[in-house]
Amino acid sequence: MEDAIQIVNSIKNGQVKPIYFLMGEEPYYIDKIANYIEDHLMPEEEKGFNQMVMYGRDTTVDEIISNSKRYPMMAERQVIIVKEAQDLSRTIEKLEAYSDKPQPTTTLVVCYKYKKIDKRKKLYKSVAKTGVIFESKRLYENQVADWIQKNLKSSGYAISPKASQMLVEFLGTDLSKIDNELQKLQIIAPKGTNISPELIEENIGISKDFNNFELRKAIGTRDTLKAHRIINYFAQNTKDNPMVVTVSLLFGYFSQILQYHGIADKSKANVAKVLKVNPYFVADYVLAARNYPMKKVSQIIAYLRETDVKSKGVGATNVPSGDLLKELVVKIMN
């Protein structure tokens, strides 16, 4: 996030490089940087002749080089943006011939999503010398809640830990999808609003009471009644609550509890660091560890693996996912 902001700020300050090679597993920041350049680098009246968008599936590296070498028409520079450049992965190294001596009046932006070029190859070294290489790394699930908080804070909003966790569990780690939902909330709520679970439930459609976050909390506190209410809700709404997601999240949760049992320094700060969770949730893990000794946690992890296999049709043909989940929760809380 900081690297992307730094690139945009450099452009704002007039420090424009001839080549921007944007690559990596997370497309969100690649799109953000490319869109900023497309929208702001050139005056609107000059874009018709001097700004071009090309697509990897419809062009070649030779055509990109040829267009990049031409001079702008009645303007100081031209901008060429190559989207979906990963479709040129077999020939992208040929771009090195241009990146060694790029046209100073051209700004070439290459959007190389979901992949990255080899740092040992000549192209990487050449672009790093004459332009900017930006690698957009996909965030781990435990990093996304913090990303949501920072994103909203920069726009003048706040969000409760539970609300941010709800978004992560419902939307996953796709930052573009999360950002779209955050934009909707910012249209509805005035600046300064603290985004709550109720606001998310009303406007995004995620239940604040029947979700995987609440299920884990109910299991961790041994609230059997609440856990079974959530499981029954999941069984009746399997499309919105896929079993594979629930089992995966429970596996991660109990793996963290197992990890907690092995931590020597159980201070709040250290537990948050080791488990990679928000310090706000450390108390939940402390309570869950009391309720589930290490031996029981190991047994639960075995139950989760067994349920995962059954959900894929091994040893439990035609058993509804809701029934498998109910059986799993009984075993866990028994």
GIWOPE-V748426 format. One record per pair of residues at least 24 apart in sequence whose C-alpha atoms are under 6 Angstrom apart, sorted by the first residue. I is the first residue (numbers start at 1). GAP is how many residues later the second one is. Records with the same first field share a line. If there is no record, write none. Layout:
# GIWOPE-V748426
I->GAP / GAP
This chain:
# GIWOPE-V748426
17->114
18->88 / 89 / 113
19->88 / 89 / 90 / 112
20->89 / 111 / 112
21->89 / 112
22->88 / 89 / 90 / 112
23->89 / 90 / 93 / 112
24->89 / 90 / 91 / 92 / 111 / 112 / 113
25->89 / 90 / 112 / 113
26->110 / 111 / 112
27->86
28->148
50->28
51->27 / 28 / 29
52->28
53->27 / 28 / 29
54->28
55->27 / 28 / 29
56->28 / 29 / 31 / 32
57->30
69->34
77->28 / 29
78->28
79->27 / 28
80->28
81->27 / 28
82->28 / 29
83->28
84->27
85->26 / 27
86->26 / 27
93->30
96->27
99->27 / 28
100->26
141->32
156->35 / 36
157->34 / 35 / 36
158->36 / 37
159->35 / 36
160->36
163->33 / 34
220->68
235->87
257->32
300->32
